[in-house]
Amino acid sequence: MTVPRQLAGARLDVALAEGLTLSRRRIRRAIEDGGVYINRQRCRTAGRAVRAEDRLRLVSLDGEAMVPFSPEQIVWAEGALVLVHKQAGQYAQEALHRSRGTLPMELAAHLGLQAAAVRPVHRLDRGTSGLMLFATDAPVLQRLQKLWATSVQKEYMAVGEPAPAWESQRITLAIGAKRDARGRYTVQEDGRACDTEAMVAERRGNRALLHLVPHTGRTHQLRVHLAALGCPLLGDGRYGGRPHARMMLHAQTLSLNPPAWPEPIAWHADPKEDWIW
């Protein structure tokens, strides 16, 4: 909606209630969730005064099923670092239309910190489960991210359908920097260099359990590479995967090496009971 002149100076929740068929309680919940914008900027303050001609947008998340955070998900914590076993369906970071209920916010509340103090060191898609590292100190975060490409290794397990004809594959297809209209990244000759090792660990009918080692860290890299080879992830509808209870991608192993960490250290986490294929 566009704020009319007669509502100039009104509270954000009041202005929205005047222009939309929603209660102020529902509007305030949308503001807390992170689904309200003023001129394309997220606003979390219900009492913010609006101006004439401001563009307001509210996104309803009523139908979204959230997976709650549990302290039992914490695998390891030392100093300013916290390692979490993320579940499929949990937001790894603040997302479009969603701030409340994300792992950084829930983890911060558990640790007794301000929400802004907890930041992901790396990213996992909402549908991906597995090991994910968070930092509670900005200098530690910046240092680790600077050393990430050379001092950190991750390994994944995935289920693809249809199963590939090959047993192992080194995938070096370049991926474009921008998404298409459906939010997908695509393989492009002039795209960014990408490198993935893929090995078949087990076959069941037309499905294959895959062991994946990314040597670069592009967004959606594993999903794009497998889809490009005709073996999309089970449950990854965005990239052509068949419907499933969850997207079958799991960050199973994470290791830190010097100089990112004084001594080599590694963690392994098997997927939870929802890993059914």
C-alpha positions in Angstrom: 0.0 0.0 0.0 1.0 3.6 -0.4 0.5 5.8 2.7 -2.1 8.4 2.0 -1.6 12.0 3.3 -4.2 11.6 6.1 -2.1 8.8 7.6 1.2 10.7 7.6 2.8 10.5 11.0 0.8 7.4 12.0 2.4 4.4 13.6 3.4 1.7 11.1 1.0 -0.9 12.6 -1.9 1.6 12.5 -1.3 2.6 8.9 -1.2 -1.0 7.8 -4.4 -1.8 9.8 -6.1 1.1 8.0 -5.1 -0.1 4.6 -5.2 -3.9 4.9 -7.9 -6.3 6.1 -5.7 -7.6 9.0 -5.8 -7.1 12.7 -3.2 -5.0 14.5 -2.1 -8.1 16.4 -1.5 -10.0 13.2 0.3 -7.0 11.7 2.6 -6.7 14.7 3.4 -10.4 14.5 4.3 -9.9 10.8 6.6 -7.0 11.9 8.3 -9.2 14.5 8.7 -12.0 12.0 10.5 -9.7 9.6 7.9 -9.6 6.9 7.1 -5.8 6.8 8.9 -3.3 4.6 8.9 0.5 4.3 10.2 1.5 0.8 11.8 -1.9 0.4 13.6 -1.7 3.7 12.7 -4.2 6.5 11.2 -2.5 9.5 10.8 -4.3 12.9 9.4 -1.3 14.8 5.6 -1.2 15.0 5.6 2.3 16.4 7.7 3.8 13.5 6.0 6.9 12.1 5.3 6.6 8.4 5.3 9.4 5.9 2.9 10.3 3.0 3.7 8.3 -0.1 5.8 5.7 1.8 5.4 2.3 0.2 4.5 -0.4 2.7 4.6 -4.1 2.1 3.5 -7.0 4.3 4.3 -10.6 3.6 2.2 -13.2 5.4 4.0 -16.3 6.7 1.1 -17.9 8.4 1.4 -21.2 6.4 5.1 -21.6 7.0 6.0 -24.6 9.3 9.0 -23.6 11.4 11.4 -26.2 12.9 12.3 -25.0 16.4 15.9 -24.7 17.7 16.9 -27.0 20.5 20.0 -26.6 22.7 20.7 -30.2 22.0 21.7 -29.2 18.5 24.9 -27.5 19.8 27.8 -29.9 19.0 30.7 -27.8 20.2 31.4 -24.4 21.6 34.7 -22.7 22.4 35.5 -19.0 22.7 33.5 -17.0 20.2 32.6 -20.1 18.0 29.5 -22.4 18.3 29.0 -25.4 16.1 25.4 -26.5 15.5 23.8 -29.5 13.9 21.2 -27.7 11.8 18.0 -29.5 10.9 16.3 -29.4 7.5 13.8 -26.6 7.5 15.7 -24.3 9.8 16.8 -20.9 8.6 20.6 -20.6 8.8 20.4 -16.8 8.7 18.0 -13.9 8.4 16.1 -14.4 5.2 13.7 -12.5 3.0 10.5 -12.0 5.1 11.9 -13.9 8.0 14.0 -12.8 10.9 12.3 -14.2 14.0 12.8 -18.0 14.4 16.1 -18.1 12.5 19.0 -20.0 14.0 21.1 -16.8 14.7 18.2 -15.3 16.7 17.3 -18.5 18.5 20.9 -19.3 19.3 21.5 -15.7 20.6 18.5 -16.0 22.9 19.9 -19.3 24.3 23.3 -17.8 24.8 21.9 -14.6 26.4 23.2 -12.4 23.7 21.7 -9.7 21.4 20.5 -11.2 18.1 22.9 -9.1 16.1 25.9 -10.7 18.0 25.4 -14.2 16.5 26.4 -14.5 12.8 26.8 -17.6 10.5 30.4 -18.2 9.4 29.2 -20.0 6.3 25.8 -20.8 4.7 23.5 -23.8 4.5 20.3 -23.6 2.5 17.1 -23.9 4.6 16.4 -27.4 3.2 20.0 -28.6 4.0 20.8 -30.2 7.3 24.2 -30.7 9.0 27.1 -29.0 10.6 27.1 -25.2 10.7 29.5 -22.8 12.5 28.4 -19.5 14.1 30.5 -16.7 15.6 29.7 -14.4 18.4 32.5 -11.9 17.8 32.9 -9.8 14.7 36.8 -10.0 14.5 36.7 -13.8 14.9 34.0 -14.0 12.2 36.0 -11.9 9.7 39.2 -13.7 10.3 37.6 -17.2 9.9 35.8 -16.1 6.7 39.0 -14.8 5.3 40.8 -18.1 5.9 37.7 -20.3 5.0 38.7 -21.2 1.4 42.1 -22.5 2.4 41.7 -23.8 5.9 38.3 -25.4 6.0 37.0 -28.6 4.4 33.4 -29.7 4.2 31.9 -33.0 3.0 28.3 -33.7 2.3 26.0 -36.7 1.7 23.1 -36.5 -0.7 20.6 -38.6 -2.5 20.1 -38.1 -6.2 17.4 -39.4 -8.6 17.8 -40.7 -11.2 21.0 -42.4 -10.1 24.0 -41.5 -12.3 25.7 -43.9 -14.7 29.1 -43.0 -13.3 30.6 -44.1 -10.0 32.7 -40.9 -9.5 32.9 -37.5 -11.2 34.9 -34.3 -10.9 32.4 -31.6 -11.8 34.0 -28.3 -12.8 31.1 -26.6 -14.5 31.1 -22.8 -14.1 28.0 -21.3 -12.5 26.6 -17.8 -13.3 26.6 -15.2 -10.6 22.9 -14.2 -10.9 19.7 -16.1 -10.4 17.1 -16.5 -13.0 13.4 -15.5 -12.6 12.7 -18.7 -10.6 15.6 -18.1 -8.2 17.9 -20.7 -9.8 21.6 -20.4 -10.6 22.6 -21.9 -13.9 25.7 -23.4 -15.6 27.3 -20.8 -17.8 30.6 -20.9 -19.7 31.6 -17.4 -18.6 30.4 -18.0 -15.0 32.4 -18.4 -11.8 34.8 -21.3 -11.5 33.3 -24.2 -9.4 34.8 -27.6 -8.4 32.9 -30.5 -6.9 34.0 -34.1 -6.3 31.1 -36.6 -6.4 31.2 -40.3 -5.6 28.4 -42.9 -5.5 28.4 -44.6 -2.0 25.3 -46.8 -2.5 22.5 -47.5 -5.0 18.9 -48.3 -4.3 16.8 -48.8 -7.4 16.9 -45.6 -9.3 18.3 -43.6 -6.4 21.9 -43.1 -5.3 23.5 -42.1 -2.1 26.3 -39.7 -3.0 29.4 -38.4 -1.2 30.2 -34.8 -2.2 33.3 -32.7 -1.5 33.0 -29.1 -2.7 36.4 -27.4 -3.4 34.7 -24.1 -4.0 31.8 -22.6 -2.1 29.4 -21.1 -4.6 25.7 -20.6 -3.6 23.7 -23.7 -4.6 26.9 -25.3 -6.1 26.1 -28.9 -5.2 22.5 -28.6 -6.3 23.3 -26.9 -9.6 26.1 -29.4 -10.4 24.1 -32.5 -9.8 21.1 -31.1 -11.7 23.3 -30.3 -14.6 24.5 -33.9 -14.7 20.9 -35.2 -14.8 21.0 -36.3 -11.2 19.1 -33.7 -9.2 18.8 -34.0 -5.4 15.7 -35.8 -4.2 13.3 -33.2 -2.8 15.0 -30.3 -4.5 12.0 -29.1 -6.6 13.8 -25.8 -7.6 16.4 -27.7 -9.6 14.2 -30.5 -10.9 14.3 -33.0 -8.1 11.3 -35.2 -7.4 9.0 -34.4 -4.4 10.2 -35.8 -1.1 9.7 -35.1 2.6 12.9 -33.0 2.6 15.7 -32.0 0.4 18.2 -34.8 0.7 21.5 -32.9 1.3 23.4 -33.1 4.5 26.6 -31.4 5.6 28.2 -34.4 7.3 31.8 -33.4 8.0 33.5 -30.1 8.9 37.2 -29.7 9.6 39.2 -26.6 10.6 42.9 -26.5 10.0 45.7 -24.0 10.8 45.8 -21.1 10.6 42.0 -21.0 11.0 42.4 -23.0 14.2 45.6 -23.8 16.2 45.4 -27.5 15.7 43.5 -29.6 13.1 40.0 -30.4 14.4 37.1 -32.2 12.7 33.5 -33.1 13.4 31.2 -35.7 11.9 27.4 -35.7 12.3 25.0 -38.3 10.7 21.6 -37.1 9.5 18.6 -37.4 11.8 15.7 -39.7 11.5 14.1 -37.7 8.6 16.8 -39.1 6.3 14.7 -41.6 4.5 15.3 -42.7 1.0 
